[in-house]
Amino acid sequence: LAWLPNPPRSCHDDRDPGLRCFESKAFVRTRTVQLCLLQGMFGCIAWSVILTFLPDYLATTCKIGAPTAALVTMTSGWASGVGIAVGASMSRCCQTTSLAFAMAGTTLGGMLAYIGLVASAELPSSHAWLYFVWAWSGSFLLSLTQANVKAILVNVIRPQERGTAFGFLNVADDVGKAFGPWLIMPFVSSYGRKVGFIMGLSAFVPCALSLGMIRCTITHDE
């Protein structure tokens, strides 16, 4: 991504026509950009637990069956869509410094909701509705960050750098999702699924710390 040339601009666009291949990596030295990439890598390690292992964990360890586990997973997906929409509106009514703290808080809240879901394996069948509550709450809170991270990136990089920056962010997210299961499985083998998944979800802690630290860098980088 750092070496790909930017697409040519219209002749009516009086902005800088583009970046040289060496210049396109300069924005990575910006502290706010580094924190955005770091939170994406740590956050997606934890997300890999939810996306990869949660359906089977609900069906087998929590013993709610495959149909109910599928419904819980669908509920999580719906909550993510609502969270992204609400998060996009947050960036319009909150200052950037306040937004950084809000994202850190919602990330920790979403982590606690999913830890509650994982830790409450084998609930009585009459309390299975709690899995839906935890899945909805966790996905909703965690998804508030996704739109706002891109809004922060827009504020700290030049227009001609945004495509490359968003590409780096997507790569950081994909690296976390790809290596997450590989990093978590040794803990699962040593301590069992419940403890191993909780340790995987704890990757949201450095993610939240990175988001909170944006408050210290955003004023200088904007």
PyMOL commands that set and color helices and strands:
alter all, ss='L'
color gray80, all
select helices_A, chain A and resi 23-29+31-61+66-93+96-119+125-127+129-156+159-191+193-201+204-221
alter helices_A, ss='H'
color red, helices_A
deselect
rebuild
show_as cartoon
